[in-house]
């Protein structure tokens, strides 16, 4: 559980008005004092992320958020931060104070969750203190269904209702079971549908100044683990050792390389051996491969003065020959011969307005969960802006993109 990266965990966000009992519900669900509980409004001032194990789901990220009725200029900023959380949320839990009832703030956040197509559990908290008849809860449900256009008779709907009390743990087990019931969609396999038990696969992992000391990066770890699960044989070599290794080995089923070595490894790999990159595997597993492949063709339509956004999902100390800020811009300038304006983002930052960009080139996204990658891609598609990723852009500029994705066409 402790070894599971955040990007591979379900993200569960708890949202609602101030003093609806969000933090108390978080603590009741997790069985830990993860969130500070107080009668003072605004105790939670920023989204709080906590990795943990939550049965029956497994490793998750729990997100406790500020109240959605926060006031003032600072309150507006906090609410904006809460809404940004939805980009990475797999399951939303909206906590409503049963004594107060359903407010406009509750309706607004439920509507926003619906727009993001996120499964939502609506929790009527503090029912132990509710002095009114219980059928008032049904009136609240009817109000939400009407205002948010939910069909309560459709069993496959992405909204569920639970009555609970965080104080005496009433309904908390039911809440956990309901959250777990939405945990049906699994991430796509990276390579499991093109590699079989007993196959040999060569992984090319350059060790340069950008390589982390004493370990290999997450995409490489993920592929190695999946190959072991399949029962395939993974042979890991540096780019400088690849030629000799290939000559001494029986013909491998597949070669997977770091994108930065794509050109060199392609030249050394016979055409009858399949070749791809770690970045392309991530593009396929986390998002829309057809979209990011098609978007790479825009590279040859770039004109002088066009703006290209290069976005990374993680923050790290950049080296002098960094792939995102140095190598890819240099490749683009060389390929196009144009004077291009580049902008860079990293970590959780991603522009709200994409209209000024001719093209977005994103990293593989190993540090972002599938939900956030798909959100960014969908946002680009809605804006009509092409968005590709590092590995696909490099393969396109090296003239080997068709070869690198051919094994995935039609799958």
C-alpha positions as CSV (number, residue, x, y, z in Angstrom):
1,X,0.0,0.0,0.0
2,X,2.8,2.5,0.9
3,X,4.6,1.8,-2.4
4,X,1.6,2.6,-4.7
5,X,2.2,5.9,-6.5
6,X,-0.5,8.7,-6.1
7,X,-1.1,8.5,-9.9
8,X,-2.2,4.9,-9.5
9,X,-4.7,5.5,-6.7
10,X,-8.3,6.4,-6.9
11,X,-8.8,10.0,-5.8
12,X,-11.9,10.6,-3.5
13,X,-12.8,14.2,-2.8
14,X,-15.1,15.2,0.0
15,X,-16.9,18.5,-0.7
16,X,-19.7,20.6,0.7
17,X,-20.5,23.8,2.7
18,X,-18.6,24.9,5.8
19,X,-19.6,23.1,8.9
20,X,-21.6,20.4,6.9
21,X,-19.3,17.9,8.6
22,X,-16.9,17.1,5.7
23,X,-13.9,16.6,7.9
24,X,-15.8,14.6,10.4
25,X,-17.1,12.3,7.6
26,X,-13.5,12.0,6.3
27,X,-12.3,10.9,9.7
28,X,-15.2,8.5,10.2
29,X,-14.7,6.9,6.8
30,X,-10.9,6.5,7.1
31,X,-11.0,5.6,10.8
32,X,-8.2,8.1,11.4
33,X,-8.0,11.7,12.4
34,X,-6.9,12.9,9.0
35,X,-8.7,16.2,9.1
36,X,-9.0,18.9,11.8
37,X,-12.5,19.1,13.1
38,X,-13.9,22.3,14.7
39,X,-17.1,24.3,15.1
40,X,-15.3,27.3,13.7
41,X,-16.2,27.9,10.1
42,X,-13.4,27.7,7.6
43,X,-11.1,25.3,9.6
44,X,-10.1,23.6,6.3
45,X,-8.5,26.4,4.2
46,X,-7.0,24.5,1.3
47,X,-7.5,21.1,-0.2
48,X,-5.7,18.5,1.9
49,X,-4.4,15.3,0.2
50,X,-3.8,12.1,2.1
51,X,-2.7,8.7,0.7
52,X,-4.0,5.7,2.5
53,X,-5.6,2.3,2.2
54,X,-9.4,2.3,2.1
55,X,-11.3,-1.0,1.9
56,X,-12.9,-2.3,-0.2
57,X,-11.1,0.0,-2.8
58,X,-7.5,-0.4,-1.8
59,X,-4.8,2.4,-2.0
60,X,-6.6,5.8,-2.4
61,X,-6.0,9.5,-2.1
62,X,-8.5,11.2,0.2
63,X,-9.1,14.9,-0.5
64,X,-10.6,17.1,2.2
65,X,-11.7,20.5,0.8
66,X,-12.7,24.0,2.1
67,X,-16.3,24.9,2.4
68,X,-18.0,26.0,-0.8
69,X,-19.8,28.9,0.9
70,X,-16.5,30.6,2.0
71,X,-16.7,34.4,1.9
72,X,-14.5,37.3,0.8
73,X,-11.8,37.5,-1.8
74,X,-9.7,34.8,0.0
75,X,-12.8,32.6,0.2
76,X,-13.3,32.9,-3.6
77,X,-9.7,31.7,-4.1
78,X,-10.3,28.7,-1.8
79,X,-13.5,27.8,-3.7
80,X,-11.5,28.0,-7.0
81,X,-9.0,25.6,-5.6
82,X,-11.7,23.3,-4.6
83,X,-13.2,23.3,-8.1
84,X,-9.7,22.6,-9.5
85,X,-9.7,19.4,-7.4
86,X,-12.5,18.0,-9.6
87,X,-10.0,17.6,-12.5
88,X,-8.3,14.8,-10.7
89,X,-11.3,13.4,-8.8
90,X,-12.4,9.8,-9.5
91,X,-15.3,9.7,-6.9
92,X,-16.9,12.7,-5.3
93,X,-18.6,12.7,-1.9
94,X,-20.8,15.7,-1.3
95,X,-21.7,16.2,2.4
96,X,-24.9,18.0,3.2
97,X,-26.0,19.1,6.7
98,X,-29.4,17.4,7.2
99,X,-30.5,20.1,9.6
100,X,-29.8,22.9,7.2
101,X,-31.1,21.1,4.1
102,X,-30.1,21.4,0.4
103,X,-28.7,24.9,-0.4
104,X,-27.8,26.6,-3.6
105,X,-24.1,25.9,-2.9
106,X,-24.9,22.2,-2.7
107,X,-26.7,22.3,-6.0
108,X,-23.9,24.2,-7.7
109,X,-21.2,21.7,-6.7
110,X,-23.4,18.8,-7.7
111,X,-24.0,20.3,-11.1
112,X,-20.3,20.9,-11.5
113,X,-19.5,17.3,-10.6
114,X,-22.1,16.1,-13.1
115,X,-20.4,18.3,-15.9
116,X,-17.2,16.5,-15.1
117,X,-19.0,13.1,-15.3
118,X,-17.7,12.1,-11.9
119,X,-19.6,9.5,-9.9
120,X,-21.0,11.2,-6.8
121,X,-22.2,10.0,-3.4
122,X,-24.4,12.6,-1.6
123,X,-24.3,12.1,2.1
124,X,-26.9,13.6,4.4
125,X,-24.9,14.0,7.5
126,X,-26.0,14.7,11.1
127,X,-29.2,12.7,10.8
128,X,-28.9,11.8,14.5
129,X,-29.6,15.5,15.3
130,X,-32.4,15.8,12.8
131,X,-35.7,16.6,14.6
132,X,-37.9,16.6,11.5
133,X,-39.6,13.6,10.0
134,X,-37.2,11.4,8.0
135,X,-39.3,11.9,4.9
136,X,-37.8,15.3,4.7
137,X,-34.7,13.6,3.5
138,X,-36.7,12.3,0.5
139,X,-37.8,15.9,-0.2
140,X,-34.1,16.8,-0.3
141,X,-33.4,14.0,-2.7
142,X,-36.3,14.9,-4.9
143,X,-35.0,18.5,-5.0
144,X,-31.6,17.5,-6.1
145,X,-32.9,15.1,-8.7
146,X,-35.1,17.8,-10.2
147,X,-32.6,20.7,-10.1
148,X,-29.7,18.5,-11.3
149,X,-31.8,16.5,-13.8
150,X,-31.0,13.1,-12.2
151,X,-33.3,10.2,-13.0
152,X,-33.8,8.4,-9.7
153,X,-35.3,5.4,-11.5
154,X,-32.2,4.7,-13.6
155,X,-30.1,2.1,-11.7
156,X,-26.9,2.9,-13.7
157,X,-26.9,6.6,-12.7
158,X,-23.7,8.0,-11.3
159,X,-25.4,9.5,-8.2
160,X,-26.1,7.6,-4.9
161,X,-27.6,8.8,-1.7
162,X,-26.6,7.8,1.9
163,X,-27.9,9.0,5.3
164,X,-25.2,9.1,8.0
165,X,-23.9,10.5,11.2
166,X,-20.2,11.0,11.6
167,X,-20.7,11.5,15.3
168,X,-22.1,8.1,16.1
169,X,-20.8,6.2,12.9
170,X,-24.4,5.6,11.7
171,X,-24.4,4.9,8.0
172,X,-20.6,5.1,7.6
173,X,-20.2,1.4,6.6
174,X,-23.0,2.0,4.0
175,X,-21.1,5.0,2.8
176,X,-17.9,3.1,2.4
177,X,-19.7,0.3,0.5
178,X,-21.3,2.9,-1.8
179,X,-18.0,4.5,-2.6
180,X,-16.5,1.1,-3.2
181,X,-19.4,0.3,-5.6
182,X,-18.1,3.0,-8.0
183,X,-14.6,1.4,-8.1
184,X,-15.3,-0.7,-11.1
185,X,-13.3,1.0,-13.9
186,X,-9.7,-0.2,-14.0
187,X,-6.8,1.5,-15.7
188,X,-5.9,0.1,-19.1
189,X,-3.0,-2.3,-19.3
190,X,0.2,-0.7,-20.5
191,X,1.4,-3.6,-22.5
192,X,-0.5,-6.7,-21.5
193,X,-2.5,-7.1,-24.7
194,X,0.6,-7.1,-27.0
195,X,3.0,-9.2,-24.9
196,X,2.5,-12.8,-23.9
197,X,4.0,-15.1,-21.3
198,X,7.5,-16.2,-22.2
199,X,8.1,-13.2,-24.6
200,X,11.5,-11.4,-24.4
201,X,11.2,-7.6,-24.1
202,X,14.2,-5.2,-24.2
203,X,13.8,-2.0,-22.2
204,X,16.2,0.7,-23.1
205,X,16.9,3.0,-20.1
206,X,19.5,5.8,-20.6
207,X,21.4,6.8,-17.5
208,X,22.4,10.4,-17.9
209,X,22.5,13.5,-15.7
210,X,18.6,13.6,-15.6
211,X,18.3,10.1,-14.4
212,X,17.4,10.0,-10.6
213,X,20.2,8.7,-8.4
214,X,19.9,5.0,-7.3
215,X,16.5,4.3,-9.1
216,X,14.7,4.3,-12.4
217,X,11.7,6.5,-13.1
218,X,8.1,5.5,-12.6
219,X,7.1,4.6,-16.2
220,X,10.0,2.1,-16.4
221,X,9.0,0.6,-13.0
222,X,5.4,0.2,-14.1
223,X,6.4,-1.6,-17.3
224,X,8.8,-3.9,-15.6
225,X,6.2,-4.8,-13.0
226,X,3.5,-5.5,-15.7
227,X,5.9,-7.7,-17.7
228,X,6.7,-9.7,-14.5
229,X,3.0,-10.1,-13.9
230,X,2.5,-11.4,-17.4
231,X,5.4,-13.8,-17.1
232,X,7.4,-12.2,-19.9
233,X,11.2,-11.7,-19.6
234,X,12.3,-8.1,-19.2
235,X,15.9,-7.3,-20.2
236,X,16.9,-3.8,-19.1
237,X,19.9,-2.1,-20.7
238,X,21.3,1.4,-21.2
239,X,21.2,2.9,-24.7
240,X,25.0,2.5,-24.9
241,X,24.7,-1.3,-24.3
242,X,21.7,-1.9,-26.6
243,X,23.5,-2.8,-29.8
244,X,25.6,-5.5,-28.2
245,X,22.7,-6.9,-26.2
246,X,20.5,-7.1,-29.3
247,X,23.2,-9.0,-31.2
248,X,23.7,-11.6,-28.4
249,X,20.0,-12.2,-27.8
250,X,17.3,-14.3,-29.4
251,X,15.0,-12.0,-31.4
252,X,12.9,-10.1,-28.8
253,X,9.1,-9.6,-29.1
254,X,9.3,-5.9,-28.5
255,X,11.8,-3.1,-27.7
256,X,10.6,-0.2,-25.4
257,X,12.8,2.8,-25.2
258,X,13.0,6.1,-23.4
259,X,11.8,8.8,-25.9
260,X,15.1,10.6,-25.8
261,X,16.9,7.7,-27.4
262,X,14.2,7.0,-30.0
263,X,16.1,8.0,-33.1
264,X,19.3,6.0,-32.2
265,X,17.4,2.9,-31.0
266,X,15.2,2.9,-34.1
267,X,18.2,2.8,-36.4
268,X,19.7,-0.2,-34.5
269,X,16.4,-2.2,-34.4
270,X,15.5,-4.3,-37.4
271,X,12.1,-3.5,-39.0
272,X,10.7,-7.0,-38.0
273,X,11.1,-6.2,-34.3
274,X,8.3,-4.0,-32.8
275,X,9.4,-0.8,-31.2
276,X,7.7,1.8,-29.0
277,X,8.4,4.1,-26.1
278,X,7.4,4.3,-22.4
279,X,5.8,7.6,-23.2
280,X,3.6,6.1,-25.9
281,X,2.5,3.3,-23.6
282,X,1.4,5.9,-21.0
283,X,-0.4,7.9,-23.7
284,X,-2.3,4.8,-24.6
285,X,-3.1,3.7,-21.0
286,X,-4.0,7.1,-19.6
287,X,-5.8,8.9,-22.4
288,X,-6.9,9.0,-26.0
289,X,-4.1,7.6,-28.2
290,X,-5.8,8.5,-31.5
291,X,-6.1,12.2,-30.5
292,X,-2.5,12.6,-29.4
293,X,-1.1,10.8,-32.4
294,X,-3.2,12.9,-34.8
295,X,-2.2,16.1,-33.0
296,X,1.5,15.5,-33.7
297,X,0.9,16.3,-37.4
298,X,0.3,19.9,-36.4
299,X,4.0,20.2,-35.8
300,X,4.5,20.8,-39.6
301,X,1.9,23.5,-39.6
302,X,3.6,25.7,-37.0
303,X,4.4,29.3,-38.2
304,X,6.6,32.1,-37.0
305,X,5.2,33.5,-33.8
306,X,3.0,30.6,-32.9
307,X,2.8,29.7,-29.2
308,X,3.5,26.1,-28.1
309,X,2.7,25.0,-24.5
310,X,5.0,22.3,-23.0
311,X,3.5,20.9,-19.9
312,X,4.8,18.5,-17.3
313,X,2.8,16.7,-14.6
314,X,5.6,16.7,-12.0
315,X,8.0,19.2,-10.6
316,X,11.7,18.4,-10.5
317,X,15.0,20.1,-10.6
318,X,15.7,20.8,-14.3
319,X,19.1,19.9,-15.8
320,X,20.9,21.9,-18.3
321,X,19.7,19.5,-21.1
322,X,16.2,19.1,-19.8
323,X,13.9,17.2,-22.2
324,X,10.9,19.6,-21.8
325,X,12.5,23.0,-21.7
326,X,15.6,22.3,-23.9
327,X,15.5,19.2,-26.0
328,X,12.0,19.3,-27.4
329,X,12.1,23.1,-28.1
330,X,15.3,22.5,-30.0
331,X,13.9,19.6,-32.0
332,X,10.8,21.7,-32.9
333,X,13.0,24.7,-34.0
334,X,15.1,22.4,-36.1
335,X,12.1,20.6,-37.7
336,X,10.1,23.7,-38.5
337,X,12.8,26.3,-39.0
338,X,10.3,28.7,-37.4
339,X,10.6,31.3,-34.6
340,X,8.3,29.7,-32.0
341,X,7.2,31.1,-28.7
342,X,7.3,28.5,-25.9
343,X,5.5,28.5,-22.6
344,X,6.0,25.9,-19.8
345,X,3.9,24.6,-16.9
346,X,4.6,21.9,-14.4
347,X,3.0,20.0,-11.6
348,X,-0.7,20.7,-11.0
349,X,-0.7,23.9,-13.0
350,X,-2.5,23.8,-16.4
351,X,-3.9,27.0,-18.1
352,X,-7.6,27.7,-18.0
353,X,-7.5,29.4,-21.4
354,X,-5.9,27.4,-24.1
355,X,-6.9,29.5,-27.1
356,X,-3.6,31.1,-27.7
357,X,-1.7,27.8,-28.2
358,X,-1.0,26.3,-31.6
359,X,-0.1,23.0,-30.0
360,X,0.3,21.5,-26.5
361,X,3.0,18.9,-25.9
362,X,2.5,17.1,-22.6
363,X,4.8,14.7,-20.7
364,X,3.7,11.1,-20.3
365,X,1.8,12.0,-17.1
366,X,3.1,9.2,-14.9
367,X,2.7,11.5,-11.8
368,X,-0.9,12.4,-12.7
369,X,-3.9,10.1,-12.4
370,X,-5.9,9.0,-15.4
371,X,-8.7,11.3,-14.6
372,X,-6.5,14.4,-14.8
373,X,-4.8,13.4,-18.0
374,X,-8.2,12.8,-19.6
375,X,-9.5,16.1,-18.2
376,X,-6.6,18.0,-19.8
377,X,-7.0,16.2,-23.1
378,X,-10.8,16.8,-23.2
379,X,-10.2,20.4,-22.3
380,X,-7.9,20.7,-25.3
381,X,-10.4,18.9,-27.6
382,X,-13.2,21.2,-26.5
383,X,-11.0,24.2,-27.3
384,X,-10.0,22.8,-30.6
385,X,-6.3,22.8,-29.6
386,X,-4.1,19.8,-30.7
387,X,-2.4,18.0,-27.8
388,X,0.3,15.4,-28.1
389,X,3.0,14.1,-25.7
390,X,6.7,13.9,-25.5
391,X,7.3,10.5,-26.9
392,X,4.8,10.8,-29.8
393,X,6.2,14.3,-30.7
394,X,9.7,13.0,-30.8
395,X,8.7,9.9,-32.8
396,X,7.0,12.1,-35.3
397,X,9.9,14.4,-35.7
398,X,12.3,11.4,-36.0
399,X,10.0,9.9,-38.8
400,X,9.2,6.8,-36.8
401,X,5.8,7.5,-35.4
402,X,3.9,5.0,-37.6
403,X,6.2,2.2,-36.6
404,X,6.0,3.1,-32.9
405,X,2.2,2.9,-32.7
406,X,1.4,0.3,-35.4
407,X,1.0,-2.5,-32.9
408,X,-1.8,-0.6,-31.1
409,X,-3.9,0.3,-34.2
410,X,-7.2,-1.5,-34.0
411,X,-6.8,-2.6,-30.4
